Amino acid sequence: MNATARYSQVLLAFWRQGQFLSRWGRIVIAALMLLTCVGGALWLPSALAWRVPLGCLVVIVLSTWMAMAMSLQEQNQPTAARTVPGHVRTLKRAALAGWATSTLLFTLLGWALAPIHQMLPLLLLCSGFLATFLLWTTRLVWLWLMMMLISPLSVAFGQHLAPLRQMIATLWETQTFGVLALCLLFQAWLVVRAFADGGAKHQARYATQVLMRRAMQMQMEGKAPAIHSWAPFEWLGRPYVRILSAWLQHVLARADNTRLRSVMARAEIVLHGQQHWLRVALAMGTILALVLIAFTLVLATTGAQLGLVLKHGSFGMGIGIASAGFSTAFTLSNTLWGSRREQALLRLLPGMPQGRALNIAIARLQWRDFVVAGLLTTALLFALGLAAGNQLLLSLPLAALPVAAFMLTRRPALLRAPTSMTSMAPSFAFLTLAGICHTLAAEQIVPLWAQGLALTGMTAALLAWRWPRLAAAPSALPAGRLAA
């Protein structure tokens, strides 16, 4: 096997192994991209419309490089690193080739979006950093958290960092190509350092990565992630276990088989599993508390203005709030797959509805969770938009309506095993639709109130079409029993 064939096998392993979505998943993503380009050509001014396909290409290149990097890290198996001659060297060279190609593509696409010759070296530097960062995040997931913390801190410590920024800017202006060459060499070194040679540290890290991948798969299936039993996390989860146990005892103590609400409250603990409303509320409450503590510390220690921080970070904060608030509703139907074996016993529970009544009862549980989470999320987005002077954040809850209406009216008996496609597609569709709505409102093409009317009407039409089909479908439990 020649060098080209060997490296192509390594780089394209994720595609040949079907890790880059199924055939239908690729078709759906391509259709959404095409729809976005056509919509941009029809609705956006010509000065912006031609940039939409380029933006789609950036997303494709970014996603492909991340999938490739994840595959390369998975191939860096400790045993193979020690027993297969040249394996680690091949991975390093393949990663360098992928990094260089991605950096070049990012640079060219960025320059095409903003064709300023003076910006080309800076674009090359930033593109190399982005490609390197994405590679390392497949090895160290916590880097994403670090970036989210650095973003608001850089604004808060702006005055203190001003001399350092000025020194770096002066050095860049006087020694542009020298600094660029050194930075690119450093980035290439980091790419090579991302691959280990099978030592004890490598074995421990790889075992953690396997655990993380398994946890993600279990999360998609609605099961308790295996990472919860990992020693560093076990003691952190004990207070939550006590709260959940107290709720279970409360529900059992008030059990009444003659009341549908009591029956479904007990059934919900099994049906929704890790997406049960109490678990989600505890997780969201913890995240909100940590964010508030972080903001309080930053404001107290730096004297930064809250309005300035919110103004610069409102869009990213809004995306985070909306993703956390709506993502659970998008995956509730997938969650039913994880407890399908227990559902056969649930149907024997005294007072458990059957047939059409069961379909409606389960749908109402899921819609209740979505409505409550949606109202709370919308209230937070409205408050954030009011504080930051950016009411366009309300395009996020509007975009969630049709996606939730589609996902929450799926017929449980016909569900198939969750895949990366069925887990990611709703969030991708939501963010794409929200981006379109935000752009249309920001460019004053379609006002937000008109979008609200259109999306509400679309949601009502979806419900009018799919709700009767859901009610008349075969009995919901066990989920997926009629899947082809």
N, C-alpha and C positions, 0 to 999 in steps of 0.2 A: 504494500500500500504506500503510495507516494505521500509527500508531506501535505499537499493540498487536500487529498481525500481524508487523511488522518485528522487534520484540524477541522474540516467540515463536519466529520462525524461527531467530534467533541462539541463544537459550537451549536450544531443543529439537533443535538440529542433531545432537547425539550420538545421540538416540533415532531420528530419521528416517533417519540414515545407518547404523543397525544397530550402533553402537559400544557399546551398552549390553547386550551379549550377544544371542544369537539368540533366536528365539521359544521354542525348546525350553529354552534356558538360563533364560529368565525363568520358564517353567513349573516347572523343577526348583527354582529359588530360592524361588518362591512355595510349592511343596509342602513344602520344608524349613522355611520359616517357619511354615506351618500346622501341620506336625508338632510343631514346637517349642512352639507355643501350646497345642495339644491335650495334649501331654505335660506341660506345666506345669500345665494345669488338672486333670489326672488325678493327678499325683504330688506337686505342691507344695501347701503349706498355702494357704488362701484369701488370707492376708495377702500372700503372694508371687505367687500364680498370676496375679492381674490385672495385675501389673507386667510379665509376660513379653511380652504383645502390645505394650505400650509400648516395651519394649526392642527388639523387632523393628522397630517404626516408627523408632526412633532410628537403627538400622543402615541402614534403607532411605533415610532422609533424608540420612544421612552419605554413603552410596555414590552417591546421585543427585547431590548437590552436587559431590562429587569428579569424577564423570564429566562434569558440566556445566562445571566449572572447567577440566578438561583440554581439553575441546572449545573453550572460549573462548580458551585459550592457543594452541591449534592454529590457530584462525581469525585470530589476530593475526599474520598473515603479513607480513613486511617489505615486499614489493612492493605488496600490497593496502593497507598502511598509508599508503604514499606516493601511490598512484595512484587509489584509490577514495575519492571525497569523503565525509566523515562516517563512514568505516568504524571508525576507532579510537574516535570519540565514541560510536558505537552499541555497541561492545563494552564500553566503560567503563560506560555506563548500564545495559546488560543485566547486567553483573557486579554492579553496585550493587544492582539489583533482586533478583538471585539471592542475593546475600549477605544482604540485609535479610530476605528470606523464610526462608532457612535459619536465620538467627539467631533469628528469631521462633519458628520451629518447634522448634528446639533448646531454647529457653527454656520454651515451653509444655509440651513433653514432659518436660523436667527438673523443672518445677514439679509436673506431674501425678504424677511418681514420688515427689517429696518436697514435698508441699504446705505449705510454710512461707512465709508472706507476707514475712517479713523477708529471706528468701533470694532473692527475686525480682530485685532489682537486681544482686546478685552473679551470679545465673544468667544474666542478660542480658549482663553483661560477659564472662563466661567463654564464653558461646555465640558472641558476636561474635568473640572471639579465636580460637576453634576454627574458625569459618567462614573467617576471614582466613588462618589458618595453613594450612588445607587448600588454599586457592586458591594460596598461594605455594609450597607443596610441589610443585604440578604444574609450576612454573617452576624451582624450585631443589630438586632431590631431596635434596641433602645436609642440608636442614633436619631431615629425619627422624633422621639420624645425630646432629645437634647436640642434638636433644631427648633421644635415648637417653643421651647423655653428661651432659646437664644433670641428669637425674633422680637418678642416684646421687651426683653432685657436690653437689646441693642438700642431701642428707642429710649428706654428709661435711663440708660447710662450714656445717652448721646453726648452730653457736655463733657463728661469725663474722658470719653473715647475720641473726642475731637482732635487733640494733638496727635494721637496715633494715626488716625485716618489721614490727617494732613501730611504726616511724614511718609505714609505709604503712597499717597497720591503724588507727592514730589518725586519719590524714588521711581514710581511707574512712568512719570512724564520724562524723566531724564535718562532712564535706563530701561526703556520699554521692552526691547527684544531680549536683553540679558535676563531681566526678571522673568519674562515669559518662558524662556528656555529652562531656567532653573525650576520654575513652578511645574512645568510639564514633565521634567525629569523626576521631580519629587512625586508627582501624581502617578507616573509609570512605576516608580518604586513601590508606592502604596498598593497598586494593582497586583504586583508580584507578591507582596507581603500578605495579601489576602488568602494565600494558599499555604497550608502547613504540610509537614513532611511525615506525619504519623506518630509524633511523640505523645507523651502522656497528656499534655495540655490539649493537643489536637483531638485525642480520643474523648476527653471530657466535653470539649466544645461541640464536637460532632454529635455526641449523645444528646446534648441539650437541643441542638438543631432538629434532630429526629423527633424529640419530644414536642417541640414547637410545631413541627409539621403535622404530627399526629393530633395535637390539640386543635389545630385549625380544621382538620378533617372532621373531628368529633364535634366541633362547634357548628359546622355546616349541617351535621346530622342531628343537631339538637341535643347532643349528649353532654355530660359533664366532662370538660376537657381534662385530659390526663395530667396537665400541668398543675392542676389544683392540688394534687398529692405530692408535688415536688417540694422538698424540705424547705427551701427559702420562702415559699408561698403558704405553706400549711398553717403556720402560726398566725399569719396575717388574716387568714380566712376564718379563724375560730369565732370572732364576734358575730360574723355574718351567719355562721352555722347555728349559733344560739338563737339569733333572731328568727331564722327560717324554721327552726325546731319549735319555737314558741308559737309561730303562726300555724304550723301543722297541728299542734295540740289544740289550739283555739278552734280551728276548723272542725277537727274530729269531736271536740267536746260539744259543739253546737250542731252536730250532724242531725239532719232531719230528712228522711227519705221521701217525705210527702211534699217537700218544697224543691222545685227545680233549681232555684238559686243555690241551695245548700249542696245538692247533688253535683252541680257543675263546678262549684268552688273546689270540691274534693277532686273531681276529675281533672280540673285545670292544672293541678299540681303535677300530675303525670303527663298530661297532653302537651303542655308548654315547656316543661322541663327547665332548662337553663334560661329560657326566655319568659319565665313566669314573671308577672308584673312586679312582685315583691323583690325578686332578684335584680330586675332591671332598675327598679327605683333605688335600691341600695347602691348599685354600681354608679348610677348617674349622680346620686347624692354625694358619694365619695369623691367623684371627679370634680363636681361643682365646689365642694369644700376645699379641695386641694388647689383649685384655680383661684378661689377667693383668698386663700392664705398666701399664695404666691404673689398675687396682685397687691395685697396689703403690705407684705414685706418689701416689695419693690418700691411702692409709693412712699412707705415710711422711711426707707433707707436712702433713697435717691432724691426725693423731693420732686419727682416727675409729675407732670400734670395728667390727671386721669383722662381729661378730654382729649389730649394729644395722643395718648396711648390708644384710646378707643377709636379715634379717627383713623389712625394708620393701620390698626389691626382689626377693624370691624368686619371686613370682608372674610378674612381667615377665621375669625371667631364665629361668624355666622355659619360658615360651612361646617365647622366643627360641631356647633350646637345642633344644626339641622341633621347632620349625619347621625349623631348620637340619638336624637329624638325620634327620627323616622326609620332608621335602619331595622329596628326590631320589628316594626309592623311589616316591613317588606319580607322578612324571613319567617314570620310566624307559621305560614303554611308549610314551609320546609321542615320546621321543627316537629311537626306531627309524624314525620317519617321515623324519627329516632325512637319513639315509644310504641311503634306499631304492634310489637309482640304483647306488651302489657294491655293494649287496647282491647284485645279479645276478652280479657277478664273484666275490663271496665264496662263492657256492654252488659255484663251480668249483674252489675251493681243495682240493688233495689232502687227503683225510681228513675233509672237511667232512661232518657227518651230514646226512641228508635225511629229509623227511617227519616222522613221529612223533618220531624221535630228535632232529631239529633243534628241534622245538617244545619238547621237554623240556629240551634243552641250554640254550636261550635262557632259558627260565623259571627254570632252576636258577641261571644267572648272576645274574638279577635278584633272586631270593630270597636268594642268598648275600650280595649287597650289602645288602639290607634287614636280614637277620638280624644281620650284623656291625655295621651302623650302629645298629640298634635296641638291641643289647646295650650298646654304648658310650654311647648316649644315655640309656638307662635307668639305667646306672651313674652318669652325671653328675647326672641328676635325683634319684636316691636320695641321693647325697652332698650335693647342694644342700638337699634336703628335710631331711636329718639335721642339717645345720649350721643351718638356719633354723627347725627345729622345725615343718616343714610337709610331712608325708608325703602330703598330698593331691595333691602334684605327680605322683605315680605314676598318677593318672588320665590323664595325657597319653599315656604309652606304651600303656596299655590301650585308649584310644580309637583309636590308630593301627592296631591289629591288623586289625579288619574292613575298614577303608578300604584298607590295603595288600593284603589278601587279594583284594579285588575288583579293584584296579588291576593287580596283578601276574599276574592270570590272564586278562587280555584276550587275544583271539586276534589275533596280529600281522597276519595276512593280511587281516583285516577292518577294520584301523585306518583312520580317516579323518584328514585333515589337522588338526593341533592348532589349537585356537582358544583364545581367552581363557577360554571356558567350561570346556573340557576341562583346561586348565592350572590354573584357580582352584578348580573344583568340589571336587577331592579335599581340598585344604587347608581349604576352607570347611567341608566335611562333617566333617573331622577336628577342627577347632576347635569346631564346634557340638556334636559328640558329647562332646568333652572338657569343654566348659562344662557340659553336662547332667550328666555324671558327677561333676564337681567339686561342683556344687550339691547333687546328691542325697547325696553323702558329707558335705559341710559341714553340711547341715541334718539329718544323721543319719536320713535316710529310707531309704537303701539303703547299707549299709557297703561300703567299698572292696573287701573280699575277695569279697563277693557279686557286685559288678560285674565283678571279674576273672574269676570263673567264668562269668558270663553272656556276656561279650565273647569269652572264649576259646572257649566253645561255639559262638558265632555264627561265629567265624573258622574253626573246624573244619568247621562245616556248609557254609560258603561254599567251602572248599577241596574238600570231598567232592563238591560239586555241580559246580564249575567246572573242577577239574583234569582229569577225564576228557574234558570237552568241549574243553579246550585241547589235550590230547594227540592227540585224534582229529581236530582241525581240519586244514584244508589247510596245506601246508608254510608255515612262518612267513615265509620270505624269498622275494622282496622284500616288505617290509611294506606293507600297504594295497593290494595289487594287486587284491583282490577286493571292495574297498569299492564300495558302490553309488553 
